[in-house]
Amino acid sequence: MKLLASPAVRVGISVSIATGLYGVSFGALAVTSGLNFWQTMALSLLLFSGGSQFAFIGVVAGGGSGLAAMSAATLLGMRNGIYGMQLNALLRPTGWRKYIGAQLTIDESTATSTGQTDPAEQRRGFWTAGIGVYVLWNLFTAVGALAGSGLGDPKQWGLDGAAVAAFLALLWPRLKGREPIAIAAVCAVATVVAVPFVPAGVPILVAAVVAALVGWFSHGRRDEGLEPDVEPYGDHGHGPGHHPQPDSCGTARERREGTGPEAGA
């Protein structure tokens, strides 16, 4: 019971439940997009990245090739590599923990861990959220896949475009600042323009190239961009004896006072 007194563990459990339940929608959409039960489960067990998984089935549902679907998923999954570098420096895992930690490095585990300043709480938050989301996401993916297999033709229910809609619902709230929103809008226009002229799955790659070019030549503010799905800790969660320490996003005091690099994000 002492472990449940940890703020990082409590937040990790709540985040796991909220995120895991959403796996139902992925499972249902995947099987109605043409994947079978085991293919759907393989995506959740091995890929384990919500945005990438929805991008994959969105391309497949549109008739795109496996290569195009894999490319789209890879583009979205690159952010987890950035998270991994930050968490490796923060948590310093060793041995087998490195390999398991790599699989569990997602938005939720990163946000839960970096939301704390105490090293022990950072580790508890990462493992609680990572393991919790992994178990529940896969469990509810199976539930959704079994339920979705009974729905029949996805077009009959209007589900042929639901994967794309779900992906946009995940992405849009995380855009912070006017420039990232403008870039997203330009990419959306590029995608719509490309659809009649290129094979299914390629428009999302066109949008990625447009975003990369705009990002390369623009000089936007450092505090604008794509934020994690959740920010579990606000100005609380620091127990007695915790001392704010600097990290890659600024000091805890700067974040509280709104003067650090994330101010206004």
Order of alpha helices (4+ residues) and beta strands (2+ residues): alpha-alpha-alpha-alpha-alpha-alpha-alpha-alpha-alpha-beta-alpha-alpha-beta-alpha
